Amino acid sequence: MNIASRLSPLFAALLSISIISISSSALAQGTYFKTSTTRAYDNGYDDGYDDGYDDAMDDCPCPPLRLLNGWYLGFGGGYEGFQAPQYPWIDGDYIGHFNTHANGWNTRLFGGYGYTWNRYYLGVEGMLGTSNASGTNLLNTAGTNYNGNFTSGYSYGLSILPGIKLHDSGPLIYGRIGALETQFKIQDMSGMTTNNSKQWATGINYGLGLEFPLMKGFNTRVEYDYLKYSSISNNGTVGSRSTPVDNKATIDFIHPF
């Protein structure tokens, strides 16, 4: 056997080993570049996402509920329904018992001071309001003719509002207990006799509400109130006595300073 024949198998083996080594090196290098590129892409994406998220949170129009210590002002309104048990009389004689329903809209302006510690809240609030709730009663029988009208008007009051936040950045649930004065217009008529008066009555206010953020610098709240008033009388030849109660639902807008 000549030398060329002996070297051919050895040359083929060396050539195969070289090709395999070059291929493995190229594959490893490609994997390295691919892994490096993917890692750089992922890091860039994460950084960009974090920056965009931070910017979005800074510009978000719905910040957490602001209940810092300090003053606030607000306005609101809603619907209410009075029930006024009335006892009318003519010439000193009671002619029956009516339960007058007086429904209508109300508006109010208010301001106060709130103090918070941890998740607990306590506020003191003053209010000026007005209402157009009105109701009538009629009685027409043999020998008796009666027409009565009951209308709510201006009011003012002072309340204490204890509350607690449901969680750190969540809404506030609060209660209300207070006193207010409301002006009522009462009209009693029988035949040609009419008796009109304006009576101020003292009421005790019990309420429950929920306050949450609306937009930057403003909160909103929804509230239900039950009010029980002292007895009022429209004295005269034709008159009446009544003890009104009120059920009120309102929505308010608040700007804390």
Beta strands, then each sheet from edge to edge (+ up, - down):
strand 1: 70-90
strand 2: 93-94
strand 3: 98-117
strand 4: 120-131
strand 5: 134-141
strand 6: 144-165
strand 7: 172-190
strand 8: 193-215
strand 9: 218-229
strand 10: 232-234
strand 11: 238-242
strand 12: 245-256
sheet 1: 2+ 1- 3+ 4- 6+ 5-
sheet 2: 2+ 1- 11+ 10-
sheet 3: 2+ 1- 12+ 9- 8+ 7-
end
